[in-house]
Amino acid sequence: MKYKTLAVILFVLMNCEISFAAYTAPSNVVINYAYDDARDFHEGLAAVKQDGRWGYIDPLGRVAIPLVHRVPEAGDFSEGFAFVGDHYIDTEGFPAFVHIDEDTDERIEKFFTNGLPFSQGLAAVQTGGQWGFIDLQGNYVLPPSFERVGSFSEGLAPARQKGLWGYINMRGVFVIEPKFLRAGEFHEGKARVYIRGRYGYINTEGKYIIRPQYHEAGEFSLGLAPVRIRTTYRGWGYIGVRNNRAIPIRYNKARNFGDALAPAAADARWGYLNVRGDWEIYPQFDDARPFSEGLAAVKREKKWGYIQQ
């Protein structure tokens, strides 16, 4: 009888969809669960929210910029600046792009309706309902003339005109004509686009390298991208650059790889996969964000903290 029982156990383990090989690796919490919301680390700082106020902490969990900003969202730091509320701040928390008028000695600050992180020396900002781009001195390089835009990456930025998305170069000229309903930024030479109810991927010339076929899709990193092939239970997995099924479709949700690991949800819990599709950190969180600069924001019982690889 005991041999039959052992045989059944071995059969189950060998045929189980999810690898338990890495389940012995515990999560290493380095910043305790104390925040109502938390973002990724960028340039040594992460935006966190507590009691309705945003601020920034360093990788040791120390407050670097006080939690005093009552705004819906605090942006990530990039190239020395972050957008908070209606203006950019520097890494000390002071307003950026401030100057004193020589004639009146008046302090002049630059405010925007919205703003994205800097990338390739430019940041997308919204003023008067239109979007444009400023440089690292806060001056317009491309004046507000677009309905919506994304950040520049690999020399191109998604931009919307007349309800359709295309891609502009750093002179503001469309080099990929607006024809998509949604468009993401380029990563590893590929950008996700949405048309006719499905996501696919194009190259920097605007040609499809993966035809639109997915219900949802993420960005490529380490040659892998999360995709959703069905709207039912466990419809997420990962594809490779040739549209091959690199990690099987078996997750409730999956996000981009960061620092060689990707957050994914099995049933109601989140864990982290390696590039082989094995659990590097077993599912135990209520929510999880990608690793960045060696740390990842994770959620348990309505509070966010950070773990280390």
C-alpha positions in Angstrom: 0.0 0.0 0.0 2.8 2.4 0.9 4.4 1.9 -2.5 1.1 2.8 -4.2 0.9 6.0 -2.2 4.5 6.9 -3.0 3.8 6.3 -6.7 0.8 8.6 -6.6 2.8 11.4 -4.9 5.6 11.1 -7.5 3.1 11.2 -10.3 1.5 14.4 -9.0 4.8 16.1 -8.5 6.0 15.2 -11.9 2.9 16.4 -13.7 2.2 19.5 -11.6 2.0 22.6 -13.8 4.0 24.8 -11.3 7.5 24.0 -10.4 8.1 23.7 -6.6 11.9 23.5 -7.0 12.5 27.0 -5.7 9.7 27.1 -3.1 12.3 26.9 -0.3 13.6 30.4 -1.1 11.9 32.8 1.4 11.3 36.5 0.6 13.8 38.8 2.2 11.9 41.8 3.6 14.3 44.7 3.9 11.7 47.6 4.3 8.8 46.7 6.5 5.1 46.8 5.4 4.3 50.4 6.3 3.0 52.2 3.2 -0.4 52.6 1.6 1.2 52.6 -1.8 4.8 52.2 -3.1 6.7 52.6 -6.4 9.9 51.2 -7.9 13.3 52.4 -7.0 14.9 54.8 -9.6 18.2 56.6 -9.0 18.3 55.4 -5.4 14.8 56.8 -4.5 11.3 55.3 -4.4 8.0 57.1 -4.1 5.9 55.9 -1.1 2.5 57.0 0.2 1.4 57.2 3.9 -1.7 58.8 5.4 -2.5 60.4 2.1 0.9 62.0 1.5 3.7 61.1 -0.9 7.4 61.3 -0.3 10.6 59.3 -1.2 12.7 56.8 0.7 16.2 55.5 0.1 17.1 51.7 -0.2 17.6 51.5 3.6 14.0 52.7 4.1 15.1 56.1 5.4 13.0 59.1 4.4 15.0 61.1 1.8 12.2 63.5 0.8 9.5 64.1 3.4 6.1 62.6 2.9 4.3 66.0 2.5 2.9 65.9 -1.0 -0.9 65.6 -1.1 -1.2 64.6 -4.7 -2.8 61.7 -6.5 0.5 60.3 -7.7 4.3 60.9 -7.3 6.5 60.2 -10.3 9.7 58.2 -10.6 13.1 60.0 -10.5 14.8 60.0 -13.8 17.9 62.1 -14.9 17.7 63.9 -11.5 14.0 65.0 -11.5 10.6 63.6 -10.6 7.1 65.0 -11.3 5.0 65.6 -8.2 1.6 67.3 -8.4 2.1 70.1 -10.9 5.9 70.6 -11.0 9.2 68.8 -11.1 11.4 68.4 -8.0 15.1 67.6 -7.7 16.7 64.8 -5.6 16.7 67.1 -2.5 13.0 67.7 -2.8 13.2 71.3 -4.0 11.2 72.6 -6.9 13.1 72.4 -10.2 13.4 75.0 -13.0 13.1 78.0 -10.6 14.7 81.3 -11.5 14.6 84.9 -10.2 13.5 87.6 -12.5 16.4 90.1 -12.8 14.1 93.1 -13.1 11.5 92.4 -10.3 13.4 89.8 -8.2 10.3 87.7 -8.5 10.7 84.0 -8.0 9.4 82.2 -11.1 8.5 78.5 -11.1 7.3 76.3 -13.9 4.1 74.4 -13.5 2.4 71.8 -15.7 -0.9 70.0 -15.7 0.9 66.7 -15.9 4.4 65.3 -16.6 6.3 62.1 -17.3 9.8 61.0 -16.2 12.7 62.4 -18.2 14.2 60.1 -20.8 17.0 60.8 -23.3 17.1 64.3 -21.9 13.5 65.2 -22.5 10.3 64.9 -20.5 6.7 64.9 -21.8 4.5 67.6 -20.1 0.9 68.7 -20.5 -0.2 72.3 -20.6 -3.6 73.6 -21.7 -4.8 70.2 -22.8 -1.9 69.5 -25.1 1.4 67.6 -24.7 4.9 68.6 -25.6 8.5 68.0 -24.4 10.9 70.0 -22.2 14.6 69.7 -21.7 16.6 69.4 -18.5 16.5 73.2 -18.0 12.7 73.1 -18.2 12.5 74.8 -21.6 10.2 73.6 -24.4 12.0 71.6 -27.1 8.8 70.4 -28.7 5.9 72.8 -27.9 2.5 71.4 -26.8 0.8 70.1 -29.9 -0.1 66.5 -29.3 -3.3 65.0 -27.7 -1.2 62.5 -25.7 2.4 61.2 -25.7 4.7 58.7 -24.0 8.4 59.0 -23.1 11.2 58.8 -25.6 13.0 55.5 -25.8 15.4 54.4 -28.5 14.9 57.7 -30.2 11.2 57.5 -30.6 8.1 58.4 -28.6 4.5 57.4 -29.0 2.2 60.3 -29.8 -1.5 60.7 -30.5 -3.2 62.9 -33.0 -6.9 62.8 -34.0 -7.4 59.8 -31.7 -4.7 57.6 -33.2 -1.2 56.8 -32.0 2.0 56.8 -34.0 5.7 57.5 -33.2 7.6 60.8 -33.5 11.4 61.4 -33.6 13.1 63.9 -31.4 12.3 66.7 -33.9 8.6 66.0 -33.3 8.1 64.5 -36.8 5.9 61.4 -37.2 8.2 58.6 -38.5 5.6 55.9 -37.9 2.2 57.1 -38.9 -0.7 57.4 -36.4 -2.8 54.3 -36.9 -2.9 52.5 -33.6 -5.5 52.7 -30.8 -2.8 52.3 -28.2 1.0 52.4 -28.4 3.8 51.7 -25.9 7.4 52.7 -25.6 10.2 50.8 -27.3 12.2 48.2 -25.4 14.8 46.0 -27.0 13.8 47.3 -30.4 10.1 46.4 -30.0 7.0 48.3 -28.9 3.5 46.9 -28.1 0.7 48.3 -30.2 -3.1 47.8 -30.0 -5.3 47.6 -33.1 -8.5 45.8 -34.0 -8.9 44.6 -30.4 -5.6 42.8 -30.1 -2.0 43.6 -29.1 1.1 42.9 -31.2 4.6 44.3 -31.5 6.4 46.5 -34.1 10.0 47.4 -34.7 11.4 50.9 -35.0 10.5 51.0 -38.7 6.8 50.4 -37.8 6.7 46.9 -39.2 5.0 44.1 -37.4 7.4 41.5 -35.9 4.5 39.9 -33.9 1.1 40.3 -35.4 -1.7 41.6 -33.1 -3.2 38.5 -31.4 -3.1 39.1 -27.7 -5.8 40.4 -25.3 -3.1 42.1 -23.2 0.6 42.5 -23.4 3.6 43.9 -21.6 7.1 45.1 -22.6 10.0 43.0 -23.7 12.9 42.6 -21.2 15.6 40.0 -21.3 14.0 38.8 -24.6 10.7 38.0 -22.8 7.3 39.7 -22.7 4.2 38.9 -20.7 1.0 38.3 -22.8 -2.6 37.2 -22.2 -4.0 34.8 -24.7 -7.4 34.4 -23.2 -9.7 36.3 -20.8 -10.5 33.3 -18.7 -8.7 31.8 -15.6 -4.9 31.5 -16.0 -4.6 33.2 -19.3 -1.1 34.8 -18.9 2.4 33.6 -19.9 5.5 34.8 -21.6 6.6 34.9 -25.2 10.1 35.2 -26.7 11.2 37.5 -29.5 10.1 34.9 -32.2 6.6 34.7 -30.6 7.4 31.3 -29.1 5.9 30.3 -25.8 8.9 30.8 -23.6 7.0 30.4 -20.3 3.7 28.5 -20.4 0.3 30.2 -20.3 -0.8 29.3 -16.7 -0.8 32.5 -14.6 -3.7 34.8 -13.5 -1.5 37.8 -14.1 2.1 38.5 -15.2 4.2 41.6 -15.3 7.5 42.7 -17.0 10.9 41.2 -16.0 13.1 43.4 -13.8 16.5 42.5 -12.5 16.1 39.0 -14.1 12.8 38.2 -12.2 9.2 38.8 -13.0 6.1 39.2 -10.7 3.4 36.7 -11.6 0.2 35.6 -9.9 -0.8 32.0 -9.3 -4.4 32.1 -8.1 -4.7 34.9 -5.6 -1.0 35.2 -4.6 2.0 36.9 -6.3 5.5 35.6 -6.5 8.5 36.0 -8.7 9.6 33.8 -11.7 13.1 33.4 -13.2 13.6 33.4 -17.0 13.1 29.6 -17.0 9.6 30.0 -15.6 10.5 28.5 -12.1 9.4 30.2 -8.9 12.4 32.1 -7.5 10.2 33.6 -4.8 7.1 31.5 -4.2 3.6 33.1 -4.3 2.9 34.8 -1.0 2.0 38.4 -1.7 -1.3 40.2 -2.3 0.4 42.3 -5.0 3.9 42.7 -6.4 5.9 45.1 -8.6 9.0 44.3 -10.7 12.5 44.4 -9.2 14.4 47.6 -9.8 17.9 48.4 -8.4 17.7 45.2 -6.4 14.5 45.9 -4.6 10.8 45.2 -5.3 7.6 46.7 -3.8 5.3 44.0 -2.4 1.9 44.2 -0.7 0.5 42.2 2.3 -2.7 42.9 4.1 -3.2 46.4 2.5 0.3 47.6 3.2 3.4 47.8 1.0 7.0 47.1 1.8 10.1 46.1 -0.1 12.0 42.8 -0.6 15.5 42.1 -1.7 16.5 39.4 -4.2 
